Amino acid sequence: MNPRPPFPSMPFMEPFTPLLRLFQGMTRKGPGSEASTLRALALCPLPPHPAVADLGCGSGASALLLARTLQPLQTPILALDADGTALDDLWESAQAQGLLSQVKPCSGDMANPDIPPGSLDLLWSEGSIGHLGWAEGLRIWRNLLRPGGVMAFTDATWFEDNPPSEARRAWGDWYPTMGTEEANLRTAMDVGLDVLGHFRLPSQDWWDYFDQAEARCQKCDGDESLAETIAGMRGEMNLYRHTGHSYGYVFYILQKA
Ligand SMILES: C[S@@+](CC[C@H](N)C(=O)[O-])C[C@H]1O[C@@H](n2cnc3c(N)ncnc32)[C@H](O)[C@@H]1O
């Protein structure tokens, strides 16, 4: 029988409890959109019955869309995250959308997932590789792909060599190894990945995410235990408003050579 809620959380998620509480119920926990997911999917060559996993799937925005879009291929999507509460939400949405037979939520660590090496045709991930670091993430995830398998994922990326100092300072804390598109693609090719495509997410993908985040901030305003987290989230939105021209999310579509 397929696993059901409640899904366990991995112990290393404990320090993120306030952020997970703030993000409760959000359908996207990072910038993205259906249009961007589908644009990336169209760049992925797939065999007739692909093995697919969405790592760091959150509450399932992309996993559910992949399941719907790939339904004719009758392929189950392994949807893995370390946050059990997000997987509970994913399960509820999958049930409501009649997709439970196509999506398999799984609590785990995307740095060491319970997926056999060389078994995936498509590894999906939106907004999560930064938790592993670009080079380390590529190395671990490439190992999960079959030869010719594809990984498609978004990551925060510098758009300028000399970004404004406030952006440099903030991202230096959040993601010290954040690269430019050029540097990231060079590293990908160095570890044996061919570049099938890459594109920047439109800023609307950020504002749609921030709209959901701001709605949650307003709902949680006054909860002292979340005050610091709310201030941090609003600082992030403000930073994007003023310096978002210098960074953003890029979708990378890479194939195991
Ligand atoms: C920015 S959110 C993106 C979630 C989802 N892909 C989306 O776009 O809505 C990053 C996700 O990575 C998950 N995560 C962080 N570290 C992880 C790890 N080591 N293993 C599995 N999931 C992890 C978090 O729980 C969170 O759901």
The ligand as a Gaussian input file, in Angstrom:
#p B3LYP/6-31G(d) Opt

LIG

0 1
 C       12.798000      26.316000      -1.773000
 S       11.922000      24.882000      -1.257000
 C       11.283000      24.346000      -2.840000
 C       10.153000      23.352000      -2.713000
 C        9.449000      22.986000      -4.018000
 N       10.350000      22.385000      -4.965000
 C        8.791000      24.206000      -4.613000
 O        9.325000      24.737000      -5.614000
 O        7.744000      24.619000      -4.086000
 C       13.230000      23.731000      -0.922000
 C       12.748000      22.357000      -0.467000
 O       13.883000      21.516000      -0.258000
 C       13.614000      20.712000       0.879000
 N       14.911000      20.215000       1.394000
 C       15.928000      20.940000       1.944000
 N       16.978000      20.136000       2.241000
 C       16.591000      18.872000       1.858000
 C       17.243000      17.609000       1.875000
 N       18.506000      17.471000       2.330000
 N       16.572000      16.534000       1.402000
 C       15.307000      16.666000       0.925000
 N       14.644000      17.829000       0.866000
 C       15.285000      18.929000       1.316000
 C       12.859000      21.620000       1.823000
 O       12.108000      20.902000       2.777000
 C       11.967000      22.380000       0.837000
 O       10.734000      21.727000       0.633000

